[in-house]
Amino acid sequence: MIEHSYQIDPRPADLGGGWRLRLLEGGEEVGGGVFPLSGYATAENAEEAARYAYEDALAEASAWLASRDED
């Protein structure tokens, strides 16, 4: 059975901050995406913006894992 997992890593501020999602199948990256802060951030809510972006990355990872369970 092939193991499915994910990794969410912080992105550098000069790339927009936020998070990078890596979808892993058998230890190899098979997809993913980036979730920058720019869609959420203002000077007053940087922590909240980071949380929203992380939650979006986590939701994407969870949906992908659920779809792998159906196979």
PyMOL Python script that loads the backbone (N, CA, C, O; Angstrom):
from pymol import cmd

cmd.read_pdbstr("""\
ATOM      1  N   MET A   1       0.839  -1.177   0.000  1.00  0.00           N
ATOM      2  CA  MET A   1       0.000   0.000   0.000  1.00  0.00           C
ATOM      3  C   MET A   1       0.896   1.255   0.000  1.00  0.00           C
ATOM      4  O   MET A   1       1.867   1.338   0.751  1.00  0.00           O
ATOM      5  N   ILE A   2       0.556   2.197  -0.833  1.00  0.00           N
ATOM      6  CA  ILE A   2       1.324   3.442  -0.933  1.00  0.00           C
ATOM      7  C   ILE A   2       0.884   4.401   0.174  1.00  0.00           C
ATOM      8  O   ILE A   2      -0.309   4.610   0.397  1.00  0.00           O
ATOM      9  N   GLU A   3       1.860   4.973   0.854  1.00  0.00           N
ATOM     10  CA  GLU A   3       1.582   5.938   1.918  1.00  0.00           C
ATOM     11  C   GLU A   3       1.354   7.315   1.318  1.00  0.00           C
ATOM     12  O   GLU A   3       2.115   7.762   0.459  1.00  0.00           O
ATOM     13  N   HIS A   4       0.299   7.986   1.777  1.00  0.00           N
ATOM     14  CA  HIS A   4      -0.010   9.348   1.358  1.00  0.00           C
ATOM     15  C   HIS A   4       0.133  10.272   2.556  1.00  0.00           C
ATOM     16  O   HIS A   4      -0.341   9.970   3.651  1.00  0.00           O
ATOM     17  N   SER A   5       0.787  11.392   2.337  1.00  0.00           N
ATOM     18  CA  SER A   5       0.974  12.352   3.413  1.00  0.00           C
ATOM     19  C   SER A   5       1.116  13.744   2.798  1.00  0.00           C
ATOM     20  O   SER A   5       1.017  13.914   1.583  1.00  0.00           O
ATOM     21  N   TYR A   6       1.345  14.715   3.643  1.00  0.00           N
ATOM     22  CA  TYR A   6       1.543  16.088   3.177  1.00  0.00           C
ATOM     23  C   TYR A   6       2.519  16.786   4.103  1.00  0.00           C
ATOM     24  O   TYR A   6       2.804  16.334   5.212  1.00  0.00           O
ATOM     25  N   GLN A   7       3.016  17.898   3.609  1.00  0.00           N
ATOM     26  CA  GLN A   7       3.928  18.729   4.387  1.00  0.00           C
ATOM     27  C   GLN A   7       3.545  20.176   4.121  1.00  0.00           C
ATOM     28  O   GLN A   7       3.363  20.567   2.968  1.00  0.00           O
ATOM     29  N   ILE A   8       3.423  20.967   5.168  1.00  0.00           N
ATOM     30  CA  ILE A   8       3.137  22.398   5.039  1.00  0.00           C
ATOM     31  C   ILE A   8       4.316  23.153   5.635  1.00  0.00           C
ATOM     32  O   ILE A   8       4.599  23.051   6.829  1.00  0.00           O
ATOM     33  N   ASP A   9       4.998  23.911   4.785  1.00  0.00           N
ATOM     34  CA  ASP A   9       6.193  24.648   5.199  1.00  0.00           C
ATOM     35  C   ASP A   9       5.961  26.148   5.055  1.00  0.00           C
ATOM     36  O   ASP A   9       5.253  26.577   4.144  1.00  0.00           O
ATOM     37  N   PRO A  10       6.549  26.952   5.947  1.00  0.00           N
ATOM     38  CA  PRO A  10       6.450  28.400   5.796  1.00  0.00           C
ATOM     39  C   PRO A  10       7.199  28.867   4.543  1.00  0.00           C
ATOM     40  O   PRO A  10       8.225  28.299   4.170  1.00  0.00           O
ATOM     41  N   ARG A  11       6.667  29.908   3.907  1.00  0.00           N
ATOM     42  CA  ARG A  11       7.321  30.506   2.746  1.00  0.00           C
ATOM     43  C   ARG A  11       8.041  31.781   3.177  1.00  0.00           C
ATOM     44  O   ARG A  11       7.595  32.464   4.099  1.00  0.00           O
ATOM     45  N   PRO A  12       9.142  32.100   2.521  1.00  0.00           N
ATOM     46  CA  PRO A  12       9.864  33.335   2.852  1.00  0.00           C
ATOM     47  C   PRO A  12       9.000  34.578   2.592  1.00  0.00           C
ATOM     48  O   PRO A  12       8.181  34.606   1.673  1.00  0.00           O
ATOM     49  N   ALA A  13       9.203  35.580   3.412  1.00  0.00           N
ATOM     50  CA  ALA A  13       8.439  36.825   3.270  1.00  0.00           C
ATOM     51  C   ALA A  13       8.635  37.467   1.903  1.00  0.00           C
ATOM     52  O   ALA A  13       7.705  38.066   1.362  1.00  0.00           O
ATOM     53  N   ASP A  14       9.840  37.349   1.335  1.00  0.00           N
ATOM     54  CA  ASP A  14      10.080  37.978   0.031  1.00  0.00           C
ATOM     55  C   ASP A  14       9.334  37.271  -1.104  1.00  0.00           C
ATOM     56  O   ASP A  14       9.281  37.782  -2.223  1.00  0.00           O
ATOM     57  N   LEU A  15       8.760  36.103  -0.822  1.00  0.00           N
ATOM     58  CA  LEU A  15       7.922  35.402  -1.804  1.00  0.00           C
ATOM     59  C   LEU A  15       6.432  35.561  -1.481  1.00  0.00           C
ATOM     60  O   LEU A  15       5.585  34.903  -2.084  1.00  0.00           O
ATOM     61  N   GLY A  16       6.132  36.426  -0.540  1.00  0.00           N
ATOM     62  CA  GLY A  16       4.741  36.668  -0.174  1.00  0.00           C
ATOM     63  C   GLY A  16       4.321  36.051   1.140  1.00  0.00           C
ATOM     64  O   GLY A  16       3.170  36.185   1.556  1.00  0.00           O
ATOM     65  N   GLY A  17       5.258  35.369   1.802  1.00  0.00           N
ATOM     66  CA  GLY A  17       4.938  34.733   3.074  1.00  0.00           C
ATOM     67  C   GLY A  17       3.932  33.617   2.885  1.00  0.00           C
ATOM     68  O   GLY A  17       3.749  33.113   1.777  1.00  0.00           O
ATOM     69  N   GLY A  18       3.293  33.240   3.953  1.00  0.00           N
ATOM     70  CA  GLY A  18       2.297  32.186   3.884  1.00  0.00           C
ATOM     71  C   GLY A  18       2.913  30.806   3.969  1.00  0.00           C
ATOM     72  O   GLY A  18       3.870  30.583   4.709  1.00  0.00           O
ATOM     73  N   TRP A  19       2.351  29.879   3.199  1.00  0.00           N
ATOM     74  CA  TRP A  19       2.699  28.475   3.350  1.00  0.00           C
ATOM     75  C   TRP A  19       2.834  27.787   1.999  1.00  0.00           C
ATOM     76  O   TRP A  19       2.206  28.185   1.017  1.00  0.00           O
ATOM     77  N   ARG A  20       3.662  26.750   1.964  1.00  0.00           N
ATOM     78  CA  ARG A  20       3.810  25.902   0.781  1.00  0.00           C
ATOM     79  C   ARG A  20       3.346  24.507   1.162  1.00  0.00           C
ATOM     80  O   ARG A  20       3.834  23.921   2.129  1.00  0.00           O
ATOM     81  N   LEU A  21       2.403  23.984   0.398  1.00  0.00           N
ATOM     82  CA  LEU A  21       1.871  22.646   0.616  1.00  0.00           C
ATOM     83  C   LEU A  21       2.526  21.676  -0.357  1.00  0.00           C
ATOM     84  O   LEU A  21       2.599  21.935  -1.558  1.00  0.00           O
ATOM     85  N   ARG A  22       2.997  20.566   0.175  1.00  0.00           N
ATOM     86  CA  ARG A  22       3.541  19.478  -0.642  1.00  0.00           C
ATOM     87  C   ARG A  22       2.709  18.242  -0.384  1.00  0.00           C
ATOM     88  O   ARG A  22       2.577  17.806   0.760  1.00  0.00           O
ATOM     89  N   LEU A  23       2.144  17.669  -1.446  1.00  0.00           N
ATOM     90  CA  LEU A  23       1.378  16.434  -1.347  1.00  0.00           C
ATOM     91  C   LEU A  23       2.317  15.292  -1.713  1.00  0.00           C
ATOM     92  O   LEU A  23       2.949  15.309  -2.769  1.00  0.00           O
ATOM     93  N   LEU A  24       2.400  14.309  -0.835  1.00  0.00           N
ATOM     94  CA  LEU A  24       3.395  13.245  -0.980  1.00  0.00           C
ATOM     95  C   LEU A  24       2.731  11.884  -1.142  1.00  0.00           C
ATOM     96  O   LEU A  24       1.797  11.535  -0.419  1.00  0.00           O
ATOM     97  N   GLU A  25       3.234  11.133  -2.100  1.00  0.00           N
ATOM     98  CA  GLU A  25       2.760   9.782  -2.349  1.00  0.00           C
ATOM     99  C   GLU A  25       3.978   8.876  -2.377  1.00  0.00           C
ATOM    100  O   GLU A  25       4.826   8.994  -3.262  1.00  0.00           O
ATOM    101  N   GLY A  26       4.066   7.973  -1.412  1.00  0.00           N
ATOM    102  CA  GLY A  26       5.238   7.114  -1.321  1.00  0.00           C
ATOM    103  C   GLY A  26       6.520   7.902  -1.126  1.00  0.00           C
ATOM    104  O   GLY A  26       7.583   7.487  -1.587  1.00  0.00           O
ATOM    105  N   GLY A  27       6.427   9.044  -0.442  1.00  0.00           N
ATOM    106  CA  GLY A  27       7.597   9.878  -0.178  1.00  0.00           C
ATOM    107  C   GLY A  27       7.974  10.825  -1.310  1.00  0.00           C
ATOM    108  O   GLY A  27       8.883  11.640  -1.150  1.00  0.00           O
ATOM    109  N   GLU A  28       7.293  10.735  -2.454  1.00  0.00           N
ATOM    110  CA  GLU A  28       7.577  11.602  -3.603  1.00  0.00           C
ATOM    111  C   GLU A  28       6.501  12.682  -3.715  1.00  0.00           C
ATOM    112  O   GLU A  28       5.316  12.412  -3.518  1.00  0.00           O
ATOM    113  N   GLU A  29       6.921  13.897  -4.029  1.00  0.00           N
ATOM    114  CA  GLU A  29       5.965  14.986  -4.207  1.00  0.00           C
ATOM    115  C   GLU A  29       5.177  14.777  -5.492  1.00  0.00           C
ATOM    116  O   GLU A  29       5.755  14.602  -6.566  1.00  0.00           O
ATOM    117  N   VAL A  30       3.846  14.797  -5.373  1.00  0.00           N
ATOM    118  CA  VAL A  30       2.981  14.591  -6.534  1.00  0.00           C
ATOM    119  C   VAL A  30       2.052  15.777  -6.783  1.00  0.00           C
ATOM    120  O   VAL A  30       1.244  15.749  -7.711  1.00  0.00           O
ATOM    121  N   GLY A  31       2.161  16.788  -5.979  1.00  0.00           N
ATOM    122  CA  GLY A  31       1.324  17.971  -6.133  1.00  0.00           C
ATOM    123  C   GLY A  31       1.508  18.896  -4.960  1.00  0.00           C
ATOM    124  O   GLY A  31       2.379  18.696  -4.113  1.00  0.00           O
ATOM    125  N   GLY A  32       0.677  19.909  -4.925  1.00  0.00           N
ATOM    126  CA  GLY A  32       0.749  20.865  -3.830  1.00  0.00           C
ATOM    127  C   GLY A  32       0.326  22.234  -4.288  1.00  0.00           C
ATOM    128  O   GLY A  32      -0.405  22.379  -5.268  1.00  0.00           O
ATOM    129  N   GLY A  33       0.785  23.229  -3.581  1.00  0.00           N
ATOM    130  CA  GLY A  33       0.440  24.596  -3.929  1.00  0.00           C
ATOM    131  C   GLY A  33       1.029  25.567  -2.938  1.00  0.00           C
ATOM    132  O   GLY A  33       1.654  25.183  -1.950  1.00  0.00           O
ATOM    133  N   VAL A  34       0.815  26.836  -3.224  1.00  0.00           N
ATOM    134  CA  VAL A  34       1.275  27.890  -2.324  1.00  0.00           C
ATOM    135  C   VAL A  34       0.063  28.675  -1.838  1.00  0.00           C
ATOM    136  O   VAL A  34      -0.908  28.872  -2.568  1.00  0.00           O
ATOM    137  N   PHE A  35       0.145  29.108  -0.607  1.00  0.00           N
ATOM    138  CA  PHE A  35      -0.923  29.830   0.051  1.00  0.00           C
ATOM    139  C   PHE A  35      -0.329  31.102   0.657  1.00  0.00           C
ATOM    140  O   PHE A  35      -0.046  31.143   1.854  1.00  0.00           O
ATOM    141  N   PRO A  36      -0.138  32.140  -0.164  1.00  0.00           N
ATOM    142  CA  PRO A  36       0.480  33.384   0.300  1.00  0.00           C
ATOM    143  C   PRO A  36      -0.464  34.183   1.198  1.00  0.00           C
ATOM    144  O   PRO A  36      -1.677  33.969   1.198  1.00  0.00           O
ATOM    145  N   LEU A  37       0.108  35.089   1.947  1.00  0.00           N
ATOM    146  CA  LEU A  37      -0.684  35.932   2.838  1.00  0.00           C
ATOM    147  C   LEU A  37      -1.391  37.061   2.115  1.00  0.00           C
ATOM    148  O   LEU A  37      -2.340  37.632   2.653  1.00  0.00           O
ATOM    149  N   SER A  38      -0.965  37.390   0.934  1.00  0.00           N
ATOM    150  CA  SER A  38      -1.425  38.593   0.252  1.00  0.00           C
ATOM    151  C   SER A  38      -2.938  38.697   0.132  1.00  0.00           C
ATOM    152  O   SER A  38      -3.472  39.806   0.127  1.00  0.00           O
ATOM    153  N   GLY A  39      -3.630  37.597   0.036  1.00  0.00           N
ATOM    154  CA  GLY A  39      -5.079  37.646  -0.085  1.00  0.00           C
ATOM    155  C   GLY A  39      -5.789  37.987   1.210  1.00  0.00           C
ATOM    156  O   GLY A  39      -6.979  38.302   1.197  1.00  0.00           O
ATOM    157  N   TYR A  40      -5.084  37.930   2.320  1.00  0.00           N
ATOM    158  CA  TYR A  40      -5.706  38.111   3.629  1.00  0.00           C
ATOM    159  C   TYR A  40      -5.102  39.257   4.441  1.00  0.00           C
ATOM    160  O   TYR A  40      -5.768  39.836   5.299  1.00  0.00           O
ATOM    161  N   ALA A  41      -3.852  39.575   4.167  1.00  0.00           N
ATOM    162  CA  ALA A  41      -3.061  40.386   5.099  1.00  0.00           C
ATOM    163  C   ALA A  41      -3.336  41.882   5.012  1.00  0.00           C
ATOM    164  O   ALA A  41      -3.538  42.453   3.940  1.00  0.00           O
ATOM    165  N   THR A  42      -3.332  42.470   6.170  1.00  0.00           N
ATOM    166  CA  THR A  42      -3.216  43.918   6.340  1.00  0.00           C
ATOM    167  C   THR A  42      -2.200  44.098   7.458  1.00  0.00           C
ATOM    168  O   THR A  42      -1.816  43.133   8.119  1.00  0.00           O
ATOM    169  N   ALA A  43      -1.776  45.308   7.662  1.00  0.00           N
ATOM    170  CA  ALA A  43      -0.783  45.559   8.711  1.00  0.00           C
ATOM    171  C   ALA A  43      -1.312  45.170  10.086  1.00  0.00           C
ATOM    172  O   ALA A  43      -0.536  44.802  10.968  1.00  0.00           O
ATOM    173  N   GLU A  44      -2.613  45.247  10.273  1.00  0.00           N
ATOM    174  CA  GLU A  44      -3.196  44.984  11.588  1.00  0.00           C
ATOM    175  C   GLU A  44      -3.453  43.501  11.868  1.00  0.00           C
ATOM    176  O   GLU A  44      -3.626  43.120  13.025  1.00  0.00           O
ATOM    177  N   ASN A  45      -3.480  42.659  10.834  1.00  0.00           N
ATOM    178  CA  ASN A  45      -3.901  41.281  11.075  1.00  0.00           C
ATOM    179  C   ASN A  45      -2.937  40.227  10.534  1.00  0.00           C
ATOM    180  O   ASN A  45      -3.378  39.207  10.006  1.00  0.00           O
ATOM    181  N   ALA A  46      -1.658  40.452  10.652  1.00  0.00           N
ATOM    182  CA  ALA A  46      -0.668  39.531  10.087  1.00  0.00           C
ATOM    183  C   ALA A  46      -0.795  38.116  10.660  1.00  0.00           C
ATOM    184  O   ALA A  46      -0.720  37.141   9.912  1.00  0.00           O
ATOM    185  N   GLU A  47      -0.984  37.995  11.966  1.00  0.00           N
ATOM    186  CA  GLU A  47      -1.116  36.657  12.564  1.00  0.00           C
ATOM    187  C   GLU A  47      -2.383  35.962  12.084  1.00  0.00           C
ATOM    188  O   GLU A  47      -2.370  34.767  11.788  1.00  0.00           O
ATOM    189  N   GLU A  48      -3.455  36.699  12.011  1.00  0.00           N
ATOM    190  CA  GLU A  48      -4.717  36.132  11.542  1.00  0.00           C
ATOM    191  C   GLU A  48      -4.608  35.712  10.073  1.00  0.00           C
ATOM    192  O   GLU A  48      -5.128  34.667   9.681  1.00  0.00           O
ATOM    193  N   ALA A  49      -3.938  36.524   9.275  1.00  0.00           N
ATOM    194  CA  ALA A  49      -3.733  36.189   7.862  1.00  0.00           C
ATOM    195  C   ALA A  49      -2.930  34.905   7.716  1.00  0.00           C
ATOM    196  O   ALA A  49      -3.239  34.069   6.867  1.00  0.00           O
ATOM    197  N   ALA A  50      -1.903  34.747   8.538  1.00  0.00           N
ATOM    198  CA  ALA A  50      -1.092  33.528   8.497  1.00  0.00           C
ATOM    199  C   ALA A  50      -1.935  32.316   8.881  1.00  0.00           C
ATOM    200  O   ALA A  50      -1.795  31.247   8.287  1.00  0.00           O
ATOM    201  N   ARG A  51      -2.798  32.476   9.857  1.00  0.00           N
ATOM    202  CA  ARG A  51      -3.661  31.373  10.280  1.00  0.00           C
ATOM    203  C   ARG A  51      -4.646  30.999   9.168  1.00  0.00           C
ATOM    204  O   ARG A  51      -4.853  29.815   8.902  1.00  0.00           O
ATOM    205  N   TYR A  52      -5.252  31.992   8.520  1.00  0.00           N
ATOM    206  CA  TYR A  52      -6.195  31.717   7.431  1.00  0.00           C
ATOM    207  C   TYR A  52      -5.501  30.987   6.280  1.00  0.00           C
ATOM    208  O   TYR A  52      -6.039  30.023   5.735  1.00  0.00           O
ATOM    209  N   ALA A  53      -4.325  31.444   5.920  1.00  0.00           N
ATOM    210  CA  ALA A  53      -3.593  30.806   4.828  1.00  0.00           C
ATOM    211  C   ALA A  53      -3.226  29.371   5.204  1.00  0.00           C
ATOM    212  O   ALA A  53      -3.315  28.471   4.369  1.00  0.00           O
ATOM    213  N   TYR A  54      -2.816  29.152   6.451  1.00  0.00           N
ATOM    214  CA  TYR A  54      -2.487  27.795   6.905  1.00  0.00           C
ATOM    215  C   TYR A  54      -3.736  26.903   6.871  1.00  0.00           C
ATOM    216  O   TYR A  54      -3.673  25.759   6.420  1.00  0.00           O
ATOM    217  N   GLU A  55      -4.850  27.424   7.341  1.00  0.00           N
ATOM    218  CA  GLU A  55      -6.094  26.648   7.339  1.00  0.00           C
ATOM    219  C   GLU A  55      -6.512  26.269   5.925  1.00  0.00           C
ATOM    220  O   GLU A  55      -7.032  25.174   5.711  1.00  0.00           O
ATOM    221  N   ASP A  56      -6.294  27.156   4.955  1.00  0.00           N
ATOM    222  CA  ASP A  56      -6.592  26.831   3.562  1.00  0.00           C
ATOM    223  C   ASP A  56      -5.686  25.714   3.054  1.00  0.00           C
ATOM    224  O   ASP A  56      -6.146  24.802   2.367  1.00  0.00           O
ATOM    225  N   ALA A  57      -4.401  25.783   3.389  1.00  0.00           N
ATOM    226  CA  ALA A  57      -3.465  24.728   2.984  1.00  0.00           C
ATOM    227  C   ALA A  57      -3.850  23.402   3.626  1.00  0.00           C
ATOM    228  O   ALA A  57      -3.817  22.361   2.971  1.00  0.00           O
ATOM    229  N   LEU A  58      -4.211  23.435   4.896  1.00  0.00           N
ATOM    230  CA  LEU A  58      -4.607  22.227   5.612  1.00  0.00           C
ATOM    231  C   LEU A  58      -5.890  21.631   5.023  1.00  0.00           C
ATOM    232  O   LEU A  58      -6.008  20.411   4.904  1.00  0.00           O
ATOM    233  N   ALA A  59      -6.840  22.475   4.660  1.00  0.00           N
ATOM    234  CA  ALA A  59      -8.083  21.988   4.051  1.00  0.00           C
ATOM    235  C   ALA A  59      -7.795  21.307   2.716  1.00  0.00           C
ATOM    236  O   ALA A  59      -8.376  20.265   2.415  1.00  0.00           O
ATOM    237  N   GLU A  60      -6.915  21.879   1.927  1.00  0.00           N
ATOM    238  CA  GLU A  60      -6.535  21.282   0.644  1.00  0.00           C
ATOM    239  C   GLU A  60      -5.864  19.925   0.870  1.00  0.00           C
ATOM    240  O   GLU A  60      -6.167  18.956   0.175  1.00  0.00           O
ATOM    241  N   ALA A  61      -4.961  19.859   1.836  1.00  0.00           N
ATOM    242  CA  ALA A  61      -4.276  18.602   2.145  1.00  0.00           C
ATOM    243  C   ALA A  61      -5.265  17.549   2.628  1.00  0.00           C
ATOM    244  O   ALA A  61      -5.185  16.389   2.225  1.00  0.00           O
ATOM    245  N   SER A  62      -6.189  17.944   3.484  1.00  0.00           N
ATOM    246  CA  SER A  62      -7.175  17.006   4.018  1.00  0.00           C
ATOM    247  C   SER A  62      -8.075  16.464   2.916  1.00  0.00           C
ATOM    248  O   SER A  62      -8.384  15.273   2.899  1.00  0.00           O
ATOM    249  N   ALA A  63      -8.494  17.319   2.005  1.00  0.00           N
ATOM    250  CA  ALA A  63      -9.333  16.883   0.888  1.00  0.00           C
ATOM    251  C   ALA A  63      -8.566  15.906   0.001  1.00  0.00           C
ATOM    252  O   ALA A  63      -9.122  14.912  -0.466  1.00  0.00           O
ATOM    253  N   TRP A  64      -7.296  16.194  -0.225  1.00  0.00           N
ATOM    254  CA  TRP A  64      -6.480  15.301  -1.053  1.00  0.00           C
ATOM    255  C   TRP A  64      -6.322  13.939  -0.375  1.00  0.00           C
ATOM    256  O   TRP A  64      -6.462  12.904  -1.027  1.00  0.00           O
ATOM    257  N   LEU A  65      -6.032  13.932   0.925  1.00  0.00           N
ATOM    258  CA  LEU A  65      -5.903  12.672   1.652  1.00  0.00           C
ATOM    259  C   LEU A  65      -7.207  11.872   1.602  1.00  0.00           C
ATOM    260  O   LEU A  65      -7.186  10.656   1.413  1.00  0.00           O
ATOM    261  N   ALA A  66      -8.318  12.547   1.768  1.00  0.00           N
ATOM    262  CA  ALA A  66      -9.611  11.855   1.724  1.00  0.00           C
ATOM    263  C   ALA A  66      -9.854  11.238   0.344  1.00  0.00           C
ATOM    264  O   ALA A  66     -10.419  10.149   0.236  1.00  0.00           O
ATOM    265  N   SER A  67      -9.431  11.928  -0.690  1.00  0.00           N
ATOM    266  CA  SER A  67      -9.622  11.390  -2.040  1.00  0.00           C
ATOM    267  C   SER A  67      -8.726  10.178  -2.281  1.00  0.00           C
ATOM    268  O   SER A  67      -9.086   9.294  -3.058  1.00  0.00           O
ATOM    269  N   ARG A  68      -7.574  10.123  -1.633  1.00  0.00           N
ATOM    270  CA  ARG A  68      -6.681   8.976  -1.764  1.00  0.00           C
ATOM    271  C   ARG A  68      -7.261   7.765  -1.033  1.00  0.00           C
ATOM    272  O   ARG A  68      -7.055   6.630  -1.461  1.00  0.00           O
ATOM    273  N   ASP A  69      -7.968   7.991   0.044  1.00  0.00           N
ATOM    274  CA  ASP A  69      -8.576   6.907   0.802  1.00  0.00           C
ATOM    275  C   ASP A  69      -9.653   6.196  -0.010  1.00  0.00           C
ATOM    276  O   ASP A  69      -9.939   5.020   0.217  1.00  0.00           O
ATOM    277  N   GLU A  70     -10.247   6.917  -0.956  1.00  0.00           N
ATOM    278  CA  GLU A  70     -11.313   6.345  -1.787  1.00  0.00           C
ATOM    279  C   GLU A  70     -10.763   5.404  -2.842  1.00  0.00           C
ATOM    280  O   GLU A  70     -11.497   4.556  -3.350  1.00  0.00           O
ATOM    281  N   ASP A  71      -9.492   5.533  -3.182  1.00  0.00           N
ATOM    282  CA  ASP A  71      -8.881   4.687  -4.236  1.00  0.00           C
ATOM    283  C   ASP A  71      -8.746   3.248  -3.813  1.00  0.00           C
ATOM    284  O   ASP A  71      -8.255   2.421  -4.582  1.00  0.00           O
TER     285      ASP A  71
END
""", "prot")
cmd.dss("prot")
cmd.show_as("cartoon", "prot")
cmd.util.cbc("prot")
cmd.orient("prot")
